[in-house]
Amino acid sequence: MNTIVTFLLGLWSGIWGRITGEPVMTLAVIQSALALAVTFGLHWTPEQVGAFLAVSAAVLGWISRSKVTPVP
């Protein structure tokens, strides 16, 4: 059990490091993956797609801001 937990924590740490290290790239991947999924059969309404993209852009924009804001 500890091995699985350790593996999952390490996996999440790597994913979170990639998200916070490259938030703009992450947003591009999310947007393109969602467009591809909808094209190939994910049955979401345009409103659902728009809401998901808006929330992901807001969260990753918040993370991106810390990377580009100058420190006084």
PDB file of N, CA, C, O and CB in Angstrom:
ATOM      1  N   MET A   1       0.824  -1.197   0.000  1.00  0.00           N
ATOM      2  CA  MET A   1       0.000   0.000   0.000  1.00  0.00           C
ATOM      3  C   MET A   1       0.862   1.252   0.000  1.00  0.00           C
ATOM      4  O   MET A   1       0.561   2.196  -0.731  1.00  0.00           O
ATOM      5  CB  MET A   1      -0.934   0.003   1.202  1.00  0.00           C
ATOM      6  N   ASN A   2       1.917   1.291   0.792  1.00  0.00           N
ATOM      7  CA  ASN A   2       2.780   2.467   0.837  1.00  0.00           C
ATOM      8  C   ASN A   2       3.460   2.716  -0.501  1.00  0.00           C
ATOM      9  O   ASN A   2       3.707   3.865  -0.867  1.00  0.00           O
ATOM     10  CB  ASN A   2       3.824   2.310   1.926  1.00  0.00           C
ATOM     11  N   THR A   3       3.763   1.654  -1.228  1.00  0.00           N
ATOM     12  CA  THR A   3       4.408   1.807  -2.526  1.00  0.00           C
ATOM     13  C   THR A   3       3.472   2.504  -3.502  1.00  0.00           C
ATOM     14  O   THR A   3       3.902   3.370  -4.264  1.00  0.00           O
ATOM     15  CB  THR A   3       4.840   0.444  -3.081  1.00  0.00           C
ATOM     16  N   ILE A   4       2.203   2.136  -3.485  1.00  0.00           N
ATOM     17  CA  ILE A   4       1.225   2.764  -4.375  1.00  0.00           C
ATOM     18  C   ILE A   4       1.049   4.236  -4.013  1.00  0.00           C
ATOM     19  O   ILE A   4       1.027   5.096  -4.894  1.00  0.00           O
ATOM     20  CB  ILE A   4      -0.132   2.027  -4.301  1.00  0.00           C
ATOM     21  N   VAL A   5       0.927   4.523  -2.737  1.00  0.00           N
ATOM     22  CA  VAL A   5       0.766   5.911  -2.283  1.00  0.00           C
ATOM     23  C   VAL A   5       1.991   6.734  -2.660  1.00  0.00           C
ATOM     24  O   VAL A   5       1.860   7.861  -3.136  1.00  0.00           O
ATOM     25  CB  VAL A   5       0.533   5.966  -0.754  1.00  0.00           C
ATOM     26  N   THR A   6       3.164   6.184  -2.453  1.00  0.00           N
ATOM     27  CA  THR A   6       4.400   6.887  -2.804  1.00  0.00           C
ATOM     28  C   THR A   6       4.454   7.148  -4.301  1.00  0.00           C
ATOM     29  O   THR A   6       4.834   8.236  -4.733  1.00  0.00           O
ATOM     30  CB  THR A   6       5.633   6.078  -2.359  1.00  0.00           C
ATOM     31  N   PHE A   7       4.076   6.155  -5.090  1.00  0.00           N
ATOM     32  CA  PHE A   7       4.053   6.314  -6.543  1.00  0.00           C
ATOM     33  C   PHE A   7       3.077   7.416  -6.948  1.00  0.00           C
ATOM     34  O   PHE A   7       3.423   8.281  -7.753  1.00  0.00           O
ATOM     35  CB  PHE A   7       3.673   4.988  -7.225  1.00  0.00           C
ATOM     36  N   LEU A   8       1.863   7.394  -6.398  1.00  0.00           N
ATOM     37  CA  LEU A   8       0.857   8.391  -6.757  1.00  0.00           C
ATOM     38  C   LEU A   8       1.269   9.794  -6.328  1.00  0.00           C
ATOM     39  O   LEU A   8       1.037  10.758  -7.057  1.00  0.00           O
ATOM     40  CB  LEU A   8      -0.479   8.034  -6.131  1.00  0.00           C
ATOM     41  N   LEU A   9       1.876   9.914  -5.158  1.00  0.00           N
ATOM     42  CA  LEU A   9       2.355  11.222  -4.707  1.00  0.00           C
ATOM     43  C   LEU A   9       3.470  11.741  -5.614  1.00  0.00           C
ATOM     44  O   LEU A   9       3.506  12.927  -5.942  1.00  0.00           O
ATOM     45  CB  LEU A   9       2.852  11.139  -3.256  1.00  0.00           C
ATOM     46  N   GLY A  10       4.368  10.862  -6.014  1.00  0.00           N
ATOM     47  CA  GLY A  10       5.423  11.253  -6.937  1.00  0.00           C
ATOM     48  C   GLY A  10       4.876  11.654  -8.296  1.00  0.00           C
ATOM     49  O   GLY A  10       5.344  12.614  -8.908  1.00  0.00           O
ATOM     50  N   LEU A  11       3.881  10.910  -8.763  1.00  0.00           N
ATOM     51  CA  LEU A  11       3.242  11.223 -10.040  1.00  0.00           C
ATOM     52  C   LEU A  11       2.568  12.586  -9.974  1.00  0.00           C
ATOM     53  O   LEU A  11       2.743  13.413 -10.869  1.00  0.00           O
ATOM     54  CB  LEU A  11       2.216  10.137 -10.416  1.00  0.00           C
ATOM     55  N   TRP A  12       1.793  12.823  -8.909  1.00  0.00           N
ATOM     56  CA  TRP A  12       1.116  14.103  -8.760  1.00  0.00           C
ATOM     57  C   TRP A  12       2.126  15.242  -8.640  1.00  0.00           C
ATOM     58  O   TRP A  12       1.906  16.319  -9.194  1.00  0.00           O
ATOM     59  CB  TRP A  12       0.194  14.080  -7.538  1.00  0.00           C
ATOM     60  N   SER A  13       3.215  15.022  -7.934  1.00  0.00           N
ATOM     61  CA  SER A  13       4.244  16.043  -7.786  1.00  0.00           C
ATOM     62  C   SER A  13       4.826  16.421  -9.152  1.00  0.00           C
ATOM     63  O   SER A  13       5.055  17.598  -9.431  1.00  0.00           O
ATOM     64  CB  SER A  13       5.360  15.550  -6.843  1.00  0.00           C
ATOM     65  N   GLY A  14       5.059  15.430  -9.985  1.00  0.00           N
ATOM     66  CA  GLY A  14       5.571  15.698 -11.325  1.00  0.00           C
ATOM     67  C   GLY A  14       4.573  16.440 -12.193  1.00  0.00           C
ATOM     68  O   GLY A  14       4.938  17.364 -12.919  1.00  0.00           O
ATOM     69  N   ILE A  15       3.306  16.036 -12.118  1.00  0.00           N
ATOM     70  CA  ILE A  15       2.255  16.716 -12.887  1.00  0.00           C
ATOM     71  C   ILE A  15       2.104  18.154 -12.424  1.00  0.00           C
ATOM     72  O   ILE A  15       2.046  19.073 -13.241  1.00  0.00           O
ATOM     73  CB  ILE A  15       0.910  15.973 -12.754  1.00  0.00           C
ATOM     74  N   TRP A  16       2.041  18.351 -11.111  1.00  0.00           N
ATOM     75  CA  TRP A  16       1.874  19.703 -10.579  1.00  0.00           C
ATOM     76  C   TRP A  16       3.088  20.578 -10.914  1.00  0.00           C
ATOM     77  O   TRP A  16       2.934  21.767 -11.191  1.00  0.00           O
ATOM     78  CB  TRP A  16       1.658  19.655  -9.054  1.00  0.00           C
ATOM     79  N   GLY A  17       4.277  20.004 -10.891  1.00  0.00           N
ATOM     80  CA  GLY A  17       5.470  20.745 -11.271  1.00  0.00           C
ATOM     81  C   GLY A  17       5.417  21.198 -12.719  1.00  0.00           C
ATOM     82  O   GLY A  17       5.833  22.311 -13.038  1.00  0.00           O
ATOM     83  N   ARG A  18       4.911  20.350 -13.594  1.00  0.00           N
ATOM     84  CA  ARG A  18       4.780  20.709 -15.007  1.00  0.00           C
ATOM     85  C   ARG A  18       3.723  21.793 -15.199  1.00  0.00           C
ATOM     86  O   ARG A  18       3.915  22.720 -15.986  1.00  0.00           O
ATOM     87  CB  ARG A  18       4.426  19.471 -15.844  1.00  0.00           C
ATOM     88  N   ILE A  19       2.601  21.676 -14.475  1.00  0.00           N
ATOM     89  CA  ILE A  19       1.529  22.674 -14.594  1.00  0.00           C
ATOM     90  C   ILE A  19       2.016  24.038 -14.130  1.00  0.00           C
ATOM     91  O   ILE A  19       1.814  25.037 -14.820  1.00  0.00           O
ATOM     92  CB  ILE A  19       0.292  22.248 -13.776  1.00  0.00           C
ATOM     93  N   THR A  20       2.652  24.086 -12.971  1.00  0.00           N
ATOM     94  CA  THR A  20       3.107  25.374 -12.451  1.00  0.00           C
ATOM     95  C   THR A  20       4.349  25.889 -13.169  1.00  0.00           C
ATOM     96  O   THR A  20       4.595  27.095 -13.193  1.00  0.00           O
ATOM     97  CB  THR A  20       3.388  25.262 -10.971  1.00  0.00           C
ATOM     98  N   GLY A  21       5.117  25.005 -13.741  1.00  0.00           N
ATOM     99  CA  GLY A  21       6.305  25.427 -14.476  1.00  0.00           C
ATOM    100  C   GLY A  21       5.990  25.950 -15.867  1.00  0.00           C
ATOM    101  O   GLY A  21       6.678  26.841 -16.365  1.00  0.00           O
ATOM    102  N   GLU A  22       4.969  25.411 -16.493  1.00  0.00           N
ATOM    103  CA  GLU A  22       4.588  25.796 -17.856  1.00  0.00           C
ATOM    104  C   GLU A  22       3.069  25.958 -17.950  1.00  0.00           C
ATOM    105  O   GLU A  22       2.424  25.176 -18.649  1.00  0.00           O
ATOM    106  CB  GLU A  22       5.085  24.742 -18.885  1.00  0.00           C
ATOM    107  N   PRO A  23       2.479  26.940 -17.273  1.00  0.00           N
ATOM    108  CA  PRO A  23       1.022  27.058 -17.265  1.00  0.00           C
ATOM    109  C   PRO A  23       0.421  27.406 -18.626  1.00  0.00           C
ATOM    110  O   PRO A  23      -0.690  26.971 -18.933  1.00  0.00           O
ATOM    111  CB  PRO A  23       0.613  28.095 -16.271  1.00  0.00           C
ATOM    112  N   VAL A  24       1.126  28.175 -19.441  1.00  0.00           N
ATOM    113  CA  VAL A  24       0.588  28.539 -20.751  1.00  0.00           C
ATOM    114  C   VAL A  24       0.561  27.318 -21.661  1.00  0.00           C
ATOM    115  O   VAL A  24      -0.404  27.113 -22.398  1.00  0.00           O
ATOM    116  CB  VAL A  24       1.422  29.671 -21.393  1.00  0.00           C
ATOM    117  N   MET A  25       1.612  26.508 -21.614  1.00  0.00           N
ATOM    118  CA  MET A  25       1.640  25.279 -22.395  1.00  0.00           C
ATOM    119  C   MET A  25       0.536  24.328 -21.920  1.00  0.00           C
ATOM    120  O   MET A  25      -0.114  23.669 -22.732  1.00  0.00           O
ATOM    121  CB  MET A  25       3.026  24.602 -22.290  1.00  0.00           C
ATOM    122  N   THR A  26       0.333  24.261 -20.614  1.00  0.00           N
ATOM    123  CA  THR A  26      -0.710  23.402 -20.068  1.00  0.00           C
ATOM    124  C   THR A  26      -2.075  23.824 -20.573  1.00  0.00           C
ATOM    125  O   THR A  26      -2.893  22.974 -20.926  1.00  0.00           O
ATOM    126  CB  THR A  26      -0.682  23.426 -18.545  1.00  0.00           C
ATOM    127  N   LEU A  27      -2.338  25.126 -20.615  1.00  0.00           N
ATOM    128  CA  LEU A  27      -3.613  25.622 -21.125  1.00  0.00           C
ATOM    129  C   LEU A  27      -3.799  25.237 -22.586  1.00  0.00           C
ATOM    130  O   LEU A  27      -4.891  24.830 -22.983  1.00  0.00           O
ATOM    131  CB  LEU A  27      -3.700  27.142 -20.965  1.00  0.00           C
ATOM    132  N   ALA A  28      -2.754  25.360 -23.384  1.00  0.00           N
ATOM    133  CA  ALA A  28      -2.837  24.979 -24.794  1.00  0.00           C
ATOM    134  C   ALA A  28      -3.137  23.489 -24.949  1.00  0.00           C
ATOM    135  O   ALA A  28      -3.917  23.097 -25.817  1.00  0.00           O
ATOM    136  CB  ALA A  28      -1.534  25.330 -25.516  1.00  0.00           C
ATOM    137  N   VAL A  29      -2.523  22.670 -24.115  1.00  0.00           N
ATOM    138  CA  VAL A  29      -2.774  21.224 -24.174  1.00  0.00           C
ATOM    139  C   VAL A  29      -4.220  20.917 -23.774  1.00  0.00           C
ATOM    140  O   VAL A  29      -4.875  20.093 -24.412  1.00  0.00           O
ATOM    141  CB  VAL A  29      -1.786  20.461 -23.250  1.00  0.00           C
ATOM    142  N   ILE A  30      -4.718  21.569 -22.728  1.00  0.00           N
ATOM    143  CA  ILE A  30      -6.100  21.354 -22.285  1.00  0.00           C
ATOM    144  C   ILE A  30      -7.072  21.759 -23.387  1.00  0.00           C
ATOM    145  O   ILE A  30      -8.005  21.016 -23.691  1.00  0.00           O
ATOM    146  CB  ILE A  30      -6.392  22.152 -20.990  1.00  0.00           C
ATOM    147  N   GLN A  31      -6.864  22.931 -23.987  1.00  0.00           N
ATOM    148  CA  GLN A  31      -7.769  23.404 -25.024  1.00  0.00           C
ATOM    149  C   GLN A  31      -7.763  22.486 -26.244  1.00  0.00           C
ATOM    150  O   GLN A  31      -8.821  22.155 -26.779  1.00  0.00           O
ATOM    151  CB  GLN A  31      -7.395  24.815 -25.435  1.00  0.00           C
ATOM    152  N   SER A  32      -6.589  22.080 -26.678  1.00  0.00           N
ATOM    153  CA  SER A  32      -6.531  21.216 -27.856  1.00  0.00           C
ATOM    154  C   SER A  32      -7.068  19.823 -27.566  1.00  0.00           C
ATOM    155  O   SER A  32      -7.711  19.220 -28.426  1.00  0.00           O
ATOM    156  CB  SER A  32      -5.105  21.118 -28.364  1.00  0.00           C
ATOM    157  N   ALA A  33      -6.817  19.301 -26.372  1.00  0.00           N
ATOM    158  CA  ALA A  33      -7.338  17.972 -26.018  1.00  0.00           C
ATOM    159  C   ALA A  33      -8.862  17.994 -25.933  1.00  0.00           C
ATOM    160  O   ALA A  33      -9.522  17.047 -26.362  1.00  0.00           O
ATOM    161  CB  ALA A  33      -6.739  17.494 -24.676  1.00  0.00           C
ATOM    162  N   LEU A  34      -9.421  19.070 -25.381  1.00  0.00           N
ATOM    163  CA  LEU A  34     -10.878  19.168 -25.300  1.00  0.00           C
ATOM    164  C   LEU A  34     -11.489  19.287 -26.690  1.00  0.00           C
ATOM    165  O   LEU A  34     -12.504  18.650 -26.970  1.00  0.00           O
ATOM    166  CB  LEU A  34     -11.289  20.369 -24.436  1.00  0.00           C
ATOM    167  N   ALA A  35     -10.893  20.088 -27.561  1.00  0.00           N
ATOM    168  CA  ALA A  35     -11.397  20.209 -28.933  1.00  0.00           C
ATOM    169  C   ALA A  35     -11.351  18.866 -29.649  1.00  0.00           C
ATOM    170  O   ALA A  35     -12.284  18.510 -30.369  1.00  0.00           O
ATOM    171  CB  ALA A  35     -10.586  21.250 -29.716  1.00  0.00           C
ATOM    172  N   LEU A  36     -10.280  18.129 -29.456  1.00  0.00           N
ATOM    173  CA  LEU A  36     -10.155  16.815 -30.073  1.00  0.00           C
ATOM    174  C   LEU A  36     -11.185  15.839 -29.517  1.00  0.00           C
ATOM    175  O   LEU A  36     -11.792  15.072 -30.265  1.00  0.00           O
ATOM    176  CB  LEU A  36      -8.750  16.266 -29.864  1.00  0.00           C
ATOM    177  N   ALA A  37     -11.377  15.872 -28.203  1.00  0.00           N
ATOM    178  CA  ALA A  37     -12.352  14.972 -27.581  1.00  0.00           C
ATOM    179  C   ALA A  37     -13.774  15.266 -28.062  1.00  0.00           C
ATOM    180  O   ALA A  37     -14.541  14.340 -28.325  1.00  0.00           O
ATOM    181  CB  ALA A  37     -12.282  15.091 -26.054  1.00  0.00           C
ATOM    182  N   VAL A  38     -14.125  16.533 -28.178  1.00  0.00           N
ATOM    183  CA  VAL A  38     -15.461  16.895 -28.666  1.00  0.00           C
ATOM    184  C   VAL A  38     -15.628  16.478 -30.120  1.00  0.00           C
ATOM    185  O   VAL A  38     -16.693  16.005 -30.517  1.00  0.00           O
ATOM    186  CB  VAL A  38     -15.704  18.411 -28.518  1.00  0.00           C
ATOM    187  N   THR A  39     -14.577  16.653 -30.911  1.00  0.00           N
ATOM    188  CA  THR A  39     -14.627  16.256 -32.315  1.00  0.00           C
ATOM    189  C   THR A  39     -14.861  14.759 -32.474  1.00  0.00           C
ATOM    190  O   THR A  39     -15.559  14.331 -33.393  1.00  0.00           O
ATOM    191  CB  THR A  39     -13.341  16.654 -33.017  1.00  0.00           C
ATOM    192  N   PHE A  40     -14.275  13.961 -31.578  1.00  0.00           N
ATOM    193  CA  PHE A  40     -14.375  12.515 -31.707  1.00  0.00           C
ATOM    194  C   PHE A  40     -15.392  11.882 -30.773  1.00  0.00           C
ATOM    195  O   PHE A  40     -15.275  10.699 -30.452  1.00  0.00           O
ATOM    196  CB  PHE A  40     -13.045  11.904 -31.465  1.00  0.00           C
ATOM    197  N   GLY A  41     -16.392  12.642 -30.326  1.00  0.00           N
ATOM    198  CA  GLY A  41     -17.510  12.003 -29.677  1.00  0.00           C
ATOM    199  C   GLY A  41     -17.822  12.366 -28.244  1.00  0.00           C
ATOM    200  O   GLY A  41     -18.760  11.805 -27.679  1.00  0.00           O
ATOM    201  N   LEU A  42     -17.087  13.275 -27.624  1.00  0.00           N
ATOM    202  CA  LEU A  42     -17.459  13.712 -26.291  1.00  0.00           C
ATOM    203  C   LEU A  42     -18.695  14.588 -26.432  1.00  0.00           C
ATOM    204  O   LEU A  42     -18.643  15.634 -27.078  1.00  0.00           O
ATOM    205  CB  LEU A  42     -16.286  14.477 -25.581  1.00  0.00           C
ATOM    206  N   HIS A  43     -19.780  14.181 -25.846  1.00  0.00           N
ATOM    207  CA  HIS A  43     -21.066  14.848 -26.051  1.00  0.00           C
ATOM    208  C   HIS A  43     -21.287  15.946 -25.028  1.00  0.00           C
ATOM    209  O   HIS A  43     -22.093  15.802 -24.109  1.00  0.00           O
ATOM    210  CB  HIS A  43     -22.205  13.841 -25.984  1.00  0.00           C
ATOM    211  N   TRP A  44     -20.560  17.048 -25.197  1.00  0.00           N
ATOM    212  CA  TRP A  44     -20.727  18.226 -24.357  1.00  0.00           C
ATOM    213  C   TRP A  44     -21.402  19.308 -25.175  1.00  0.00           C
ATOM    214  O   TRP A  44     -21.175  19.428 -26.379  1.00  0.00           O
ATOM    215  CB  TRP A  44     -19.366  18.720 -23.797  1.00  0.00           C
ATOM    216  N   THR A  45     -22.220  20.082 -24.521  1.00  0.00           N
ATOM    217  CA  THR A  45     -22.850  21.215 -25.195  1.00  0.00           C
ATOM    218  C   THR A  45     -21.803  22.321 -25.367  1.00  0.00           C
ATOM    219  O   THR A  45     -20.781  22.323 -24.679  1.00  0.00           O
ATOM    220  CB  THR A  45     -24.094  21.735 -24.387  1.00  0.00           C
ATOM    221  N   PRO A  46     -22.055  23.252 -26.278  1.00  0.00           N
ATOM    222  CA  PRO A  46     -21.124  24.380 -26.412  1.00  0.00           C
ATOM    223  C   PRO A  46     -20.972  25.170 -25.108  1.00  0.00           C
ATOM    224  O   PRO A  46     -19.901  25.708 -24.830  1.00  0.00           O
ATOM    225  CB  PRO A  46     -21.595  25.313 -27.522  1.00  0.00           C
ATOM    226  N   GLU A  47     -22.023  25.239 -24.324  1.00  0.00           N
ATOM    227  CA  GLU A  47     -21.945  25.936 -23.043  1.00  0.00           C
ATOM    228  C   GLU A  47     -21.002  25.224 -22.077  1.00  0.00           C
ATOM    229  O   GLU A  47     -20.238  25.873 -21.362  1.00  0.00           O
ATOM    230  CB  GLU A  47     -23.334  26.056 -22.422  1.00  0.00           C
ATOM    231  N   GLN A  48     -21.054  23.890 -22.053  1.00  0.00           N
ATOM    232  CA  GLN A  48     -20.173  23.120 -21.173  1.00  0.00           C
ATOM    233  C   GLN A  48     -18.718  23.273 -21.596  1.00  0.00           C
ATOM    234  O   GLN A  48     -17.837  23.431 -20.750  1.00  0.00           O
ATOM    235  CB  GLN A  48     -20.571  21.635 -21.177  1.00  0.00           C
ATOM    236  N   VAL A  49     -18.465  23.229 -22.894  1.00  0.00           N
ATOM    237  CA  VAL A  49     -17.101  23.398 -23.395  1.00  0.00           C
ATOM    238  C   VAL A  49     -16.593  24.790 -23.031  1.00  0.00           C
ATOM    239  O   VAL A  49     -15.466  24.939 -22.558  1.00  0.00           O
ATOM    240  CB  VAL A  49     -17.043  23.181 -24.933  1.00  0.00           C
ATOM    241  N   GLY A  50     -17.420  25.802 -23.249  1.00  0.00           N
ATOM    242  CA  GLY A  50     -17.031  27.173 -22.928  1.00  0.00           C
ATOM    243  C   GLY A  50     -16.749  27.365 -21.449  1.00  0.00           C
ATOM    244  O   GLY A  50     -15.786  28.035 -21.076  1.00  0.00           O
ATOM    245  N   ALA A  51     -17.593  26.776 -20.601  1.00  0.00           N
ATOM    246  CA  ALA A  51     -17.390  26.903 -19.159  1.00  0.00           C
ATOM    247  C   ALA A  51     -16.095  26.229 -18.726  1.00  0.00           C
ATOM    248  O   ALA A  51     -15.353  26.779 -17.912  1.00  0.00           O
ATOM    249  CB  ALA A  51     -18.574  26.303 -18.398  1.00  0.00           C
ATOM    250  N   PHE A  52     -15.817  25.045 -19.260  1.00  0.00           N
ATOM    251  CA  PHE A  52     -14.593  24.333 -18.911  1.00  0.00           C
ATOM    252  C   PHE A  52     -13.365  25.122 -19.350  1.00  0.00           C
ATOM    253  O   PHE A  52     -12.392  25.240 -18.605  1.00  0.00           O
ATOM    254  CB  PHE A  52     -14.584  22.937 -19.547  1.00  0.00           C
ATOM    255  N   LEU A  53     -13.419  25.661 -20.571  1.00  0.00           N
ATOM    256  CA  LEU A  53     -12.284  26.440 -21.070  1.00  0.00           C
ATOM    257  C   LEU A  53     -12.104  27.724 -20.267  1.00  0.00           C
ATOM    258  O   LEU A  53     -10.975  28.142 -20.013  1.00  0.00           O
ATOM    259  CB  LEU A  53     -12.474  26.771 -22.555  1.00  0.00           C
ATOM    260  N   ALA A  54     -13.206  28.351 -19.867  1.00  0.00           N
ATOM    261  CA  ALA A  54     -13.109  29.588 -19.083  1.00  0.00           C
ATOM    262  C   ALA A  54     -12.477  29.329 -17.722  1.00  0.00           C
ATOM    263  O   ALA A  54     -11.618  30.093 -17.284  1.00  0.00           O
ATOM    264  CB  ALA A  54     -14.495  30.219 -18.904  1.00  0.00           C
ATOM    265  N   VAL A  55     -12.892  28.266 -17.053  1.00  0.00           N
ATOM    266  CA  VAL A  55     -12.347  27.957 -15.732  1.00  0.00           C
ATOM    267  C   VAL A  55     -10.872  27.570 -15.841  1.00  0.00           C
ATOM    268  O   VAL A  55     -10.050  28.024 -15.046  1.00  0.00           O
ATOM    269  CB  VAL A  55     -13.153  26.821 -15.064  1.00  0.00           C
ATOM    270  N   SER A  56     -10.539  26.736 -16.819  1.00  0.00           N
ATOM    271  CA  SER A  56      -9.131  26.341 -16.962  1.00  0.00           C
ATOM    272  C   SER A  56      -8.262  27.543 -17.318  1.00  0.00           C
ATOM    273  O   SER A  56      -7.138  27.649 -16.828  1.00  0.00           O
ATOM    274  CB  SER A  56      -8.983  25.247 -18.037  1.00  0.00           C
ATOM    275  N   ALA A  57      -8.756  28.447 -18.155  1.00  0.00           N
ATOM    276  CA  ALA A  57      -7.983  29.647 -18.501  1.00  0.00           C
ATOM    277  C   ALA A  57      -7.806  30.556 -17.287  1.00  0.00           C
ATOM    278  O   ALA A  57      -6.742  31.147 -17.101  1.00  0.00           O
ATOM    279  CB  ALA A  57      -8.672  30.420 -19.641  1.00  0.00           C
ATOM    280  N   ALA A  58      -8.842  30.667 -16.466  1.00  0.00           N
ATOM    281  CA  ALA A  58      -8.741  31.517 -15.279  1.00  0.00           C
ATOM    282  C   ALA A  58      -7.725  30.962 -14.281  1.00  0.00           C
ATOM    283  O   ALA A  58      -6.893  31.705 -13.761  1.00  0.00           O
ATOM    284  CB  ALA A  58     -10.111  31.657 -14.608  1.00  0.00           C
ATOM    285  N   VAL A  59      -7.792  29.678 -14.019  1.00  0.00           N
ATOM    286  CA  VAL A  59      -6.875  29.065 -13.048  1.00  0.00           C
ATOM    287  C   VAL A  59      -5.436  29.134 -13.550  1.00  0.00           C
ATOM    288  O   VAL A  59      -4.535  29.516 -12.803  1.00  0.00           O
ATOM    289  CB  VAL A  59      -7.272  27.598 -12.776  1.00  0.00           C
ATOM    290  N   LEU A  60      -5.219  28.770 -14.795  1.00  0.00           N
ATOM    291  CA  LEU A  60      -3.855  28.781 -15.313  1.00  0.00           C
ATOM    292  C   LEU A  60      -3.352  30.201 -15.559  1.00  0.00           C
ATOM    293  O   LEU A  60      -2.147  30.445 -15.501  1.00  0.00           O
ATOM    294  CB  LEU A  60      -3.779  27.975 -16.601  1.00  0.00           C
ATOM    295  N   GLY A  61      -4.258  31.140 -15.831  1.00  0.00           N
ATOM    296  CA  GLY A  61      -3.860  32.539 -15.923  1.00  0.00           C
ATOM    297  C   GLY A  61      -3.391  33.067 -14.581  1.00  0.00           C
ATOM    298  O   GLY A  61      -2.449  33.855 -14.508  1.00  0.00           O
ATOM    299  N   TRP A  62      -4.044  32.633 -13.531  1.00  0.00           N
ATOM    300  CA  TRP A  62      -3.649  33.024 -12.174  1.00  0.00           C
ATOM    301  C   TRP A  62      -2.247  32.496 -11.859  1.00  0.00           C
ATOM    302  O   TRP A  62      -1.433  33.202 -11.265  1.00  0.00           O
ATOM    303  CB  TRP A  62      -4.673  32.496 -11.133  1.00  0.00           C
ATOM    304  N   ILE A  63      -1.975  31.272 -12.253  1.00  0.00           N
ATOM    305  CA  ILE A  63      -0.641  30.701 -12.050  1.00  0.00           C
ATOM    306  C   ILE A  63       0.378  31.436 -12.925  1.00  0.00           C
ATOM    307  O   ILE A  63       1.489  31.722 -12.478  1.00  0.00           O
ATOM    308  CB  ILE A  63      -0.638  29.178 -12.371  1.00  0.00           C
ATOM    309  N   SER A  64       0.004  31.741 -14.169  1.00  0.00           N
ATOM    310  CA  SER A  64       0.917  32.428 -15.090  1.00  0.00           C
ATOM    311  C   SER A  64       1.294  33.818 -14.594  1.00  0.00           C
ATOM    312  O   SER A  64       2.421  34.271 -14.794  1.00  0.00           O
ATOM    313  CB  SER A  64       0.288  32.534 -16.472  1.00  0.00           C
ATOM    314  N   ARG A  65       0.356  34.486 -13.951  1.00  0.00           N
ATOM    315  CA  ARG A  65       0.608  35.844 -13.488  1.00  0.00           C
ATOM    316  C   ARG A  65       1.819  35.896 -12.556  1.00  0.00           C
ATOM    317  O   ARG A  65       2.604  36.842 -12.610  1.00  0.00           O
ATOM    318  CB  ARG A  65      -0.628  36.398 -12.779  1.00  0.00           C
ATOM    319  N   SER A  66       1.968  34.900 -11.718  1.00  0.00           N
ATOM    320  CA  SER A  66       3.105  34.894 -10.803  1.00  0.00           C
ATOM    321  C   SER A  66       4.436  34.729 -11.539  1.00  0.00           C
ATOM    322  O   SER A  66       5.489  35.073 -11.003  1.00  0.00           O
ATOM    323  CB  SER A  66       2.940  33.783  -9.780  1.00  0.00           C
ATOM    324  N   LYS A  67       4.389  34.213 -12.744  1.00  0.00           N
ATOM    325  CA  LYS A  67       5.612  34.001 -13.512  1.00  0.00           C
ATOM    326  C   LYS A  67       6.044  35.259 -14.274  1.00  0.00           C
ATOM    327  O   LYS A  67       7.224  35.415 -14.589  1.00  0.00           O
ATOM    328  CB  LYS A  67       5.415  32.851 -14.485  1.00  0.00           C
ATOM    329  N   VAL A  68       5.091  36.161 -14.574  1.00  0.00           N
ATOM    330  CA  VAL A  68       5.403  37.307 -15.427  1.00  0.00           C
ATOM    331  C   VAL A  68       5.333  38.642 -14.708  1.00  0.00           C
ATOM    332  O   VAL A  68       5.729  39.660 -15.276  1.00  0.00           O
ATOM    333  CB  VAL A  68       4.475  37.331 -16.590  1.00  0.00           C
ATOM    334  N   THR A  69       4.845  38.670 -13.482  1.00  0.00           N
ATOM    335  CA  THR A  69       4.750  39.916 -12.725  1.00  0.00           C
ATOM    336  C   THR A  69       6.107  40.252 -12.130  1.00  0.00           C
ATOM    337  O   THR A  69       6.693  39.422 -11.435  1.00  0.00           O
ATOM    338  CB  THR A  69       3.678  39.811 -11.612  1.00  0.00           C
ATOM    339  N   PRO A  70       6.624  41.455 -12.386  1.00  0.00           N
ATOM    340  CA  PRO A  70       7.934  41.804 -11.814  1.00  0.00           C
ATOM    341  C   PRO A  70       7.878  41.927 -10.302  1.00  0.00           C
ATOM    342  O   PRO A  70       6.868  42.349  -9.738  1.00  0.00           O
ATOM    343  CB  PRO A  70       8.441  43.109 -12.413  1.00  0.00           C
ATOM    344  N   VAL A  71       8.947  41.564  -9.669  1.00  0.00           N
ATOM    345  CA  VAL A  71       9.043  41.652  -8.214  1.00  0.00           C
ATOM    346  C   VAL A  71       9.623  43.025  -7.891  1.00  0.00           C
ATOM    347  O   VAL A  71      10.657  43.407  -8.437  1.00  0.00           O
ATOM    348  CB  VAL A  71       9.932  40.486  -7.611  1.00  0.00           C
ATOM    349  N   PRO A  72       8.953  43.777  -6.994  1.00  0.00           N
ATOM    350  CA  PRO A  72       9.453  45.137  -6.674  1.00  0.00           C
ATOM    351  C   PRO A  72      10.761  45.103  -5.911  1.00  0.00           C
ATOM    352  O   PRO A  72      11.305  46.154  -5.572  1.00  0.00           O
ATOM    353  CB  PRO A  72       8.419  45.907  -5.859  1.00  0.00           C
TER     354      PRO A  72
END
